[in-house]
Each structure stands twice: as structure tokens, then as C-alpha cells.
Amino acid sequence: MFSQPISVELSITWGKGHDIFSEDLEVYVPKLHITYRNMSDTNYYFLKISDSRGGLPSLPYAGSLHPSNFDEYLRWRDNYLGRAKRHGNYANENFNVQIGGSPLFGGSWEVISNTLNIREEHEIDFINCNLAEIYEYMYRRDNDKKEIEKIYFSPTDVTSENILGAVKERFVFLKPDEIYVDNYNLVGFKLLEGRFTFVINQKEFTNYVLTEPIWDENQSYWTEQRKKLPPQAGEYHLYSGLFFTNSVSVDFSEHVADK
């Protein structure tokens, strides 16, 4: 099973926690674990599949939900709690959750109906908006930062020194037989009560990252720029090959008794 030197394994556990809308109410909270494992005899580094945004996943919005009027936008932006509570119920639906797949900061997740061919072009399903609102509320509740978060690397980030320093949280560093685990709160998925299969949306690590896009005057659109990662950062060699991975499924409609 472990034919590759690196594995990225998914698992889910449940533990006691608190309802996101009432700190006085104790509930069972599900967590997804992404476990990186080095099964080789070489020190490796590579870009994370997805960043744990304070233990929360990052999901896209379906279409443009922002009001056009700036005053309305300010009211919309600051009403995180209200938007988080206005979510749908998906108890009878089945979804695949694609994790990562882009060499960006963040490594967004996307929820896709299991009836959809993910290899074909498709619109972002509205369930992603529900989840994005819930997790944005949780993030804003626990963080005072209001600025737009950086999602692209700067060209100056991509040096051995900065990979080991300023942007080290975006990478995994593993010596032989070491593991590293990122944890993600799945309470938003639990609130929606659907059936979800979590999978990693890539099968190999790249040898580059994406930097800020630049405007292409000839074709009139923004183009993302690739910046190669250094072959070595300190004592760690860049790993840019295939890795072993798995999927994990959970039916949240079976776990709603403690809501």
C-alpha cells in the first residue's frame, strides 16, 4: 500500500466541544485530520495540501453575493452571525469534498455533488456558500483581523531562507519516519447534515508555487505566475512526486441528536 515515499492520509474523529452559536451548550464535534508521513530515508519538504485557517477549512462562494451599494456591503460584511445561521439542510444529499489541488496559499476546498463529473466544467454549488458563511463567522468570532488575507506567494517568499522562516507554516518538513498532522473542524458540515466523502484533489506535489497574477496586455486577462521552489531548504530536500492517499466518508445525518 505504501509504495510512495510520502503518504497523505485522511481520518475523522469525534470529541467533546461547544456549539458554535452557544458556548454553554456541549456537543460532539467532528474533526478531519490530514496526516503527512515520510516513509523514506531522506529529509523532505513540500507545500501543504491545504492550510488550516485556525483549524477551519476555506471554501469558495458560488457567484457574486456582495451587494453593489457600499453601505449595504458594510452591513453585509459585518453580519457574520446572521449569515452563518441562514444555512440550508442537505440531509438527503451526497457530496464529494475536494481538498487542495492548487499551489496557492490556502489550498481551498470545494464541495461537489456526487452526481457531477468533476472532470467537466461546472458552477460552484451553493452549499459552498453555506459552509463559507459558517466558517467565516467562526473565524471572525475568534480573530480581530479584518484585512484581506494573502493567498499568493510573493516572489521573494520563495527562497530557502524564507521557506524555513517567514512562510514556513505553508510547508511540511519531515525527517525519515516523522509525521505531521493538520486538523480541521467539520462542524459546518455537521450543521448541514449531508453525506460527505473527503478526498485530496491531487496526486502529487508540485515543484513550484503560484505568485501574484500579472495583467496580460495582449490577451486582456490576469495570468498566474509560477515560481520554482528551491531544490533544498536547509537540511530538507524538495519532494515533488506522487504520494499515497485515501478518502474518508461520514454521514452527518446520523449524528444530529446532540444539536
Secondary structure, 3 states (H helix, E strand, C coil): CCCCCEEEEEEEEEEEEEECCEEEEEEEEEEEEEEEEECCCCCEEEECCCCCCCCCCCCCCCCCCCCCCHHHHHHHHHCHHHHHHCCCCCCCCEEEEEECCCCCCCCCEEEEECCCCCCCCCCCCCHHHHHHHHHHHHHHHHCCCCCCCCCCECHHHCCHHHHCCCCHHHEEEECCCCEEEEEEECHHHHHHCCEEEEEECCCECCCEEEEEEEEECCCCEEEEEEEECCCEECCEEECCCECEECCEEEEHHHCCCCC
